[in-house]
Amino acid sequence: MAADASLTLVFCTTAIPGVHRWPNAPEEVAYLRDEHRHNFHVKAWAQVIHDDRQVEFITLQLQVRSAMHTSYPLAFPGVLDLGTHSCEQVARMLVGALNLYACQVSEDGENGAIIYA
């Protein structure tokens, strides 16, 4: 692939404590209907068109954290209340709010979702 036709993405990662619940959880995981806490691990990718820090990593991380804190209230000091939002819904919100190429959100760094713009 020619250099001018390549896709370049930068990314940041962060973890944000939060609680959520899944009211319609199937019986085999019925405990997920109750509010429970996770460290929501977020990896956000932004597309750039040049190689000189068009998007600065730390700034992108701060934007992700700010969008999360703007979109969700605190459940407890330092812990966001994501309500009934899933990893997919959180990632979709961040893609839209920050014009991201893609966003991955996982629960405790284990299971999650990736949304592409």
C-alpha positions as CSV (number, residue, x, y, z in Angstrom):
1,M,0.0,0.0,0.0
2,A,1.3,3.4,-0.9
3,A,2.2,5.7,2.0
4,D,-0.4,8.3,0.9
5,A,-3.2,5.7,0.8
6,S,-2.5,4.2,4.2
7,L,-4.8,4.4,7.2
8,T,-3.3,5.9,10.3
9,L,-5.0,5.7,13.7
10,V,-3.8,6.9,17.0
11,F,-5.3,5.5,20.3
12,C,-5.6,6.1,24.0
13,T,-6.6,3.8,26.8
14,T,-8.2,4.6,30.2
15,A,-10.2,2.9,32.9
16,I,-13.2,4.4,34.6
17,P,-15.0,2.9,37.6
18,G,-18.7,2.7,37.1
19,V,-21.9,0.8,37.9
20,H,-24.6,-0.5,35.6
21,R,-27.3,-3.1,35.4
22,W,-29.0,-5.2,32.7
23,P,-32.7,-5.4,33.6
24,N,-33.5,-8.0,30.9
25,A,-30.6,-10.3,31.6
26,P,-31.4,-14.0,30.9
27,E,-32.0,-16.3,33.9
28,E,-28.5,-17.9,33.7
29,V,-27.0,-14.5,34.5
30,A,-29.9,-13.0,36.5
31,Y,-27.5,-11.4,38.9
32,L,-26.6,-8.8,36.2
33,R,-30.1,-7.4,36.7
34,D,-28.8,-5.8,39.9
35,E,-26.5,-2.8,39.9
36,H,-22.9,-4.0,39.9
37,R,-19.5,-2.3,39.6
38,H,-16.8,-2.6,36.9
39,N,-13.7,-0.8,35.8
40,F,-14.8,0.1,32.3
41,H,-11.7,-0.1,30.1
42,V,-11.9,2.2,27.1
43,K,-9.7,2.2,24.1
44,A,-10.4,5.0,21.6
45,W,-9.0,5.3,18.1
46,A,-8.9,8.5,16.1
47,Q,-7.9,8.8,12.4
48,V,-5.1,11.2,11.5
49,I,-3.8,12.3,8.2
50,H,-0.3,13.2,9.2
51,D,2.4,11.8,11.5
52,D,3.1,14.9,13.7
53,R,0.6,14.3,16.6
54,Q,-2.4,15.7,14.8
55,V,-4.3,14.1,17.8
56,E,-2.2,14.1,20.9
57,F,-2.7,10.9,22.9
58,I,-3.0,12.5,26.3
59,T,-5.5,15.0,25.0
60,L,-7.6,12.3,23.5
61,Q,-7.6,10.4,26.8
62,L,-8.7,13.5,28.6
63,Q,-11.5,14.0,26.0
64,V,-12.7,10.4,26.6
65,R,-12.7,10.8,30.3
66,S,-14.5,14.2,30.0
67,A,-17.2,12.7,27.7
68,M,-17.8,9.9,30.2
69,H,-18.1,12.3,33.1
70,T,-20.4,14.6,31.1
71,S,-22.6,11.8,29.9
72,Y,-23.1,9.9,33.2
73,P,-23.7,11.1,36.7
74,L,-21.8,9.9,39.7
75,A,-23.2,6.9,41.6
76,F,-20.7,7.4,44.4
77,P,-17.6,9.5,44.7
78,G,-15.4,8.6,41.7
79,V,-17.8,6.0,40.4
80,L,-20.0,6.8,37.4
81,D,-23.6,5.5,37.1
82,L,-24.0,4.1,33.6
83,G,-27.6,3.1,34.4
84,T,-28.7,0.4,31.9
85,H,-26.1,1.2,29.3
86,S,-24.1,-1.7,27.9
87,C,-20.5,-1.5,26.7
88,E,-21.8,-1.2,23.2
89,Q,-23.9,1.8,24.1
90,V,-21.0,3.5,25.9
91,A,-18.7,2.9,23.0
92,R,-21.3,4.2,20.5
93,M,-21.8,7.4,22.6
94,L,-18.0,8.0,22.6
95,V,-17.7,7.4,18.8
96,G,-20.4,10.0,18.2
97,A,-19.3,12.5,20.9
98,L,-15.7,12.5,19.9
99,N,-15.8,11.7,16.2
100,L,-13.8,8.6,16.7
101,Y,-12.8,6.0,14.1
102,A,-13.6,3.2,16.7
103,C,-14.0,2.7,20.4
104,Q,-13.7,-0.4,22.5
105,V,-15.3,-0.7,26.0
106,S,-14.9,-3.7,28.2
107,E,-15.8,-4.7,31.7
108,D,-12.7,-5.1,33.8
109,G,-10.6,-5.5,30.6
110,E,-12.2,-8.9,29.9
111,N,-15.4,-8.8,27.9
112,G,-16.7,-6.0,25.8
113,A,-17.5,-4.5,22.4
114,I,-15.9,-2.5,19.6
115,I,-17.9,0.1,17.7
116,Y,-16.7,1.5,14.4
117,A,-17.9,4.8,13.0
